[in-house]
Amino acid sequence: MLKVTIENLTFDCIIGILESERIKEQKVVVNLSFEYFFDEVKKDFIDYVKVASLIENNMKAGRFFLIEDAILFLRKELKNRFELKNLWLKITKPDIMPNCIVSVEE
């Protein structure tokens, strides 16, 4: 089994419950890791570019109110699309507060 890690996938999207967050996009950072069985003969691999694109596209289209909702949605989408094991996700809103960085992970 191999492990893939995608670190600091950064983009802007609408996410949050505050009125200002519903109008203006803000920076979001996604980190994740997962494991999968790589078949050396078939060269059957999981394309991490497709994984990153799925995350960014769904976050932008979803316009989630809560980070928690985004994580649950992404988990379901990733597991439906790819044969992943031990998926770990973390979504960070680095600019939401002036004196800290807020993240939710599972």
C-alpha positions as CSV (number, residue, x, y, z in Angstrom):
1,M,0.0,0.0,0.0
2,L,1.3,3.5,-0.9
3,K,0.5,6.8,0.7
4,V,-0.2,10.0,-1.1
5,T,0.0,13.4,0.6
6,I,-1.3,16.7,-1.0
7,E,-0.1,19.7,1.0
8,N,-1.2,23.3,0.9
9,L,-3.7,23.1,-1.9
10,T,-4.6,26.8,-1.9
11,F,-7.5,28.5,-3.7
12,D,-10.2,31.1,-3.1
13,C,-13.9,30.2,-2.6
14,I,-17.1,31.1,-0.9
15,I,-17.2,29.4,2.5
16,G,-18.6,30.5,5.8
17,I,-21.6,31.7,7.7
18,L,-20.7,35.4,8.1
19,E,-22.4,37.8,5.7
20,S,-19.0,39.0,4.4
21,E,-18.0,35.4,3.7
22,R,-21.0,34.8,1.5
23,I,-20.1,37.7,-0.7
24,K,-16.3,37.7,-1.0
25,E,-14.2,34.7,-1.7
26,Q,-11.5,33.9,0.8
27,K,-8.4,31.8,0.8
28,V,-8.8,28.2,1.8
29,V,-6.0,25.7,2.3
30,V,-6.6,21.9,2.0
31,N,-4.3,19.2,3.2
32,L,-5.0,15.5,2.8
33,S,-3.5,12.1,2.7
34,F,-4.7,8.7,1.7
35,E,-3.4,5.2,1.0
36,Y,-4.2,2.9,-1.9
37,F,-3.1,-0.4,-3.4
38,F,-0.8,0.2,-6.3
39,D,-0.6,-2.7,-8.8
40,E,2.9,-2.7,-10.2
41,V,1.9,-4.9,-13.2
42,K,-1.1,-2.9,-14.3
43,K,0.4,0.5,-13.2
44,D,-3.1,1.2,-11.8
45,F,-2.6,4.4,-9.9
46,I,-4.6,7.3,-8.5
47,D,-4.0,10.5,-10.3
48,Y,-3.3,13.1,-7.6
49,V,-4.0,15.9,-10.1
50,K,-7.6,14.6,-10.5
51,V,-7.9,14.4,-6.7
52,A,-6.8,18.0,-6.2
53,S,-9.0,19.2,-9.1
54,L,-12.0,17.4,-7.6
55,I,-11.5,19.1,-4.3
56,E,-11.0,22.6,-5.7
57,N,-13.9,22.4,-8.1
58,N,-16.3,21.0,-5.5
59,M,-15.3,23.6,-2.9
60,K,-15.8,26.4,-5.4
61,A,-19.2,25.0,-6.6
62,G,-20.4,24.0,-3.2
63,R,-20.3,27.4,-1.5
64,F,-20.4,25.7,1.8
65,F,-21.6,27.4,5.0
66,L,-19.5,25.3,7.3
67,I,-16.0,23.7,6.9
68,E,-17.5,20.6,8.6
69,D,-20.1,20.3,5.8
70,A,-17.3,20.7,3.2
71,I,-15.2,17.9,4.8
72,L,-18.1,15.5,4.9
73,F,-19.0,16.2,1.3
74,L,-15.4,15.9,0.0
75,R,-14.9,12.6,1.9
76,K,-18.0,11.1,0.3
77,E,-17.0,12.4,-3.2
78,L,-13.4,11.2,-3.0
79,K,-14.4,7.7,-1.7
80,N,-17.0,7.4,-4.4
81,R,-14.6,8.4,-7.1
82,F,-11.4,6.7,-6.0
83,E,-10.5,3.5,-4.0
84,L,-8.9,5.3,-1.1
85,K,-8.0,3.9,2.3
86,N,-7.2,5.9,5.5
87,L,-8.3,9.3,4.0
88,W,-7.4,12.3,6.2
89,L,-8.6,15.8,5.3
90,K,-7.9,19.2,6.8
91,I,-9.5,22.5,5.6
92,T,-8.0,25.8,6.8
93,K,-9.3,29.3,6.6
94,P,-6.0,31.2,7.2
95,D,-7.3,34.7,7.0
96,I,-10.7,34.5,8.9
97,M,-9.3,35.9,12.1
98,P,-6.5,38.4,12.6
99,N,-4.8,36.6,15.4
100,C,-5.0,32.9,14.5
101,I,-5.5,30.3,11.7
102,V,-8.7,28.2,11.9
103,S,-8.9,24.6,10.7
104,V,-11.2,21.6,10.8
105,E,-9.9,18.1,10.2
106,E,-11.0,14.6,10.4
